[in-house]
Amino acid sequence: MECFGTNATHNQSLKSQKYFLGAQILLRILGIIFTVAATWIILTSKHTTVSVFDIQINAHISYPPTLKFFAYANIIGCGFSVLSLLITSILGHKVLDPNNLFHMFIHDLIVMGLLLAGCAAATAIGFVGKYGVRQAGWMPICDHVPKFCHRVADSVMLSYLGVLFYLCLTIISVNRSTHS
């Protein structure tokens, strides 16, 4: 009878490992998709408009350094997502070792932190672009370049979803490592 109980526990453990590995791969793929989309949108965003007195207003990613940082954070996050997806897919069951789970947890936590920092920087400059800071003499520009501002907002929203996927990865990795 003990053999039957051990076999059922072993089958349950294999099933649990399959679900964990599947969730890891799915969340990494989603992280890649959303960071690539956010990067593409922010890198292709620009808007030129002519206002009163023929003054030309240009909005492009290269002007505020925070948007450059946001783009670089998404590029780096996407690159590390691809790398971790390959490692997870190739090594599969070896990734489920508690020591490797800790390394994956640290990796996911660093990528999530980098993406979150980029999102926070872009959100802050987006707020200034939309509402300005009258006390500092910074006027809002989104009234003049709405297409650019909407694209930046879309990109930031997609990147925040990437952060959410990495948050899920860190939670399931730490949960799995404490239960192994």
C-alpha positions as CSV (number, residue, x, y, z in Angstrom):
1,M,0.0,0.0,0.0
2,E,2.9,2.4,0.7
3,C,4.0,2.1,-2.9
4,F,0.6,3.2,-4.1
5,G,0.7,6.3,-1.9
6,T,4.2,7.2,-2.9
7,N,3.3,6.7,-6.6
8,A,0.3,9.0,-6.2
9,T,2.4,11.6,-4.4
10,H,5.1,11.4,-7.1
11,N,2.5,11.8,-9.9
12,Q,1.0,14.8,-8.1
13,S,4.5,16.3,-7.8
14,L,5.1,15.8,-11.5
15,K,1.8,17.4,-12.3
16,S,2.5,20.3,-10.1
17,Q,5.9,20.8,-11.7
18,K,4.4,20.7,-15.1
19,Y,1.9,23.4,-14.2
20,F,4.6,25.5,-12.6
21,L,6.9,25.2,-15.6
22,G,3.9,26.0,-17.9
23,A,3.1,29.1,-15.9
24,Q,6.7,30.2,-15.9
25,I,6.9,29.9,-19.7
26,L,3.5,31.6,-20.3
27,L,4.3,34.5,-18.0
28,R,7.7,35.0,-19.7
29,I,6.1,34.9,-23.1
30,L,3.6,37.5,-22.1
31,G,6.3,39.6,-20.5
32,I,8.2,39.5,-23.8
33,I,5.2,40.5,-25.8
34,F,4.2,43.4,-23.6
35,T,7.8,44.8,-23.3
36,V,8.3,44.5,-27.1
37,A,5.0,46.3,-27.7
38,A,5.9,49.0,-25.2
39,T,9.3,49.5,-26.7
40,W,8.0,49.6,-30.3
41,I,5.4,52.1,-29.5
42,I,7.7,54.4,-27.5
43,L,10.5,54.2,-30.2
44,T,8.1,55.1,-33.0
45,S,6.3,57.9,-31.2
46,K,6.9,61.4,-32.5
47,H,4.7,64.3,-33.3
48,T,5.3,67.7,-34.9
49,T,2.7,70.4,-34.9
50,V,2.7,74.0,-35.9
51,S,1.0,76.4,-33.6
52,V,0.2,80.1,-33.7
53,F,3.0,82.3,-35.3
54,D,4.4,79.3,-37.2
55,I,6.2,78.0,-34.1
56,Q,6.9,74.3,-34.6
57,I,6.6,72.0,-31.6
58,N,8.3,68.6,-31.8
59,A,7.8,65.8,-29.5
60,H,10.1,62.8,-29.7
61,I,11.5,60.2,-27.4
62,S,15.0,61.6,-27.5
63,Y,14.0,64.9,-25.8
64,P,13.2,63.9,-22.2
65,P,15.9,61.5,-20.8
66,T,13.2,59.8,-18.7
67,L,11.6,58.4,-21.9
68,K,15.0,57.2,-23.1
69,F,15.4,55.4,-19.8
70,F,11.9,53.9,-20.1
71,A,12.8,52.6,-23.6
72,Y,16.1,51.2,-22.5
73,A,14.5,49.5,-19.4
74,N,12.0,47.8,-21.7
75,I,14.7,46.7,-24.1
76,I,16.8,45.3,-21.3
77,G,13.8,43.7,-19.6
78,C,12.7,42.1,-22.9
79,G,16.2,40.8,-23.6
80,F,16.5,39.2,-20.2
81,S,13.0,37.8,-20.6
82,V,14.0,36.1,-23.8
83,L,17.2,34.7,-22.1
84,S,15.2,33.4,-19.1
85,L,12.6,31.9,-21.4
86,L,15.3,30.0,-23.2
87,I,16.8,28.8,-20.0
88,T,13.5,27.8,-18.6
89,S,12.5,26.0,-21.8
90,I,15.8,24.2,-22.3
91,L,16.6,23.2,-18.7
92,G,12.9,22.6,-17.7
93,H,13.1,20.3,-14.7
94,K,16.5,21.5,-13.6
95,V,15.0,25.0,-13.2
96,L,12.7,23.4,-10.5
97,D,15.7,22.7,-8.2
98,P,15.3,25.0,-5.1
99,N,18.7,26.6,-5.7
100,N,17.8,27.4,-9.3
101,L,14.4,28.7,-8.2
102,F,16.1,31.2,-6.0
103,H,18.3,32.4,-8.9
104,M,15.2,32.7,-11.1
105,F,13.4,34.6,-8.3
106,I,16.4,37.1,-8.1
107,H,16.4,37.5,-11.9
108,D,12.7,38.1,-12.0
109,L,12.8,40.5,-9.1
110,I,15.6,42.6,-10.8
111,V,13.8,42.7,-14.1
112,M,10.6,43.7,-12.4
113,G,12.4,46.4,-10.5
114,L,14.0,47.8,-13.7
115,L,10.7,47.8,-15.6
116,L,9.0,49.4,-12.6
117,A,11.6,52.1,-12.4
118,G,11.2,52.8,-16.2
119,C,7.4,53.0,-15.8
120,A,7.7,55.3,-12.8
121,A,10.0,57.7,-14.7
122,A,7.8,57.7,-17.8
123,T,4.7,58.2,-15.6
124,A,6.2,61.2,-13.9
125,I,7.3,62.9,-17.1
126,G,3.9,62.1,-18.6
127,F,2.2,63.8,-15.7
128,V,4.3,66.9,-16.2
129,G,3.6,66.7,-20.0
130,K,-0.1,66.5,-19.3
131,Y,-0.6,68.9,-16.4
132,G,2.7,70.9,-16.3
133,V,4.1,72.4,-13.1
134,R,3.0,76.0,-12.9
135,Q,5.2,76.8,-9.9
136,A,8.3,75.8,-11.9
137,G,7.1,77.5,-15.1
138,W,6.7,74.2,-16.9
139,M,3.7,74.4,-19.2
140,P,1.7,71.3,-20.3
141,I,2.5,70.1,-23.8
142,C,-0.1,67.4,-24.3
143,D,-2.6,70.0,-25.6
144,H,-0.2,70.7,-28.5
145,V,1.0,67.1,-29.2
146,P,-1.9,64.8,-28.2
147,K,-0.9,62.0,-30.6
148,F,2.5,61.7,-28.9
149,C,1.1,61.8,-25.4
150,H,-1.5,59.1,-26.2
151,R,1.2,56.8,-27.6
152,V,3.5,57.3,-24.6
153,A,0.5,56.6,-22.3
154,D,-0.2,53.4,-24.3
155,S,3.4,52.3,-24.1
156,V,3.5,52.9,-20.3
157,M,0.3,51.0,-19.8
158,L,1.7,48.0,-21.7
159,S,4.9,48.2,-19.8
160,Y,3.0,48.2,-16.5
161,L,1.3,45.0,-17.6
162,G,4.8,43.6,-18.2
163,V,5.6,44.6,-14.6
164,L,2.5,42.7,-13.4
165,F,3.6,39.5,-15.2
166,Y,7.0,39.8,-13.6
167,L,5.4,40.3,-10.2
168,C,3.5,37.1,-10.7
169,L,6.7,35.3,-11.7
170,T,8.4,36.5,-8.5
171,I,5.5,35.5,-6.4
172,I,5.2,32.0,-7.8
173,S,9.0,31.5,-7.8
174,V,9.3,32.4,-4.1
175,N,6.2,30.4,-3.3
176,R,7.6,27.4,-5.0
177,S,11.0,27.7,-3.5
178,T,9.6,27.9,0.1
179,H,7.5,24.8,-0.6
180,S,10.2,22.7,-2.2
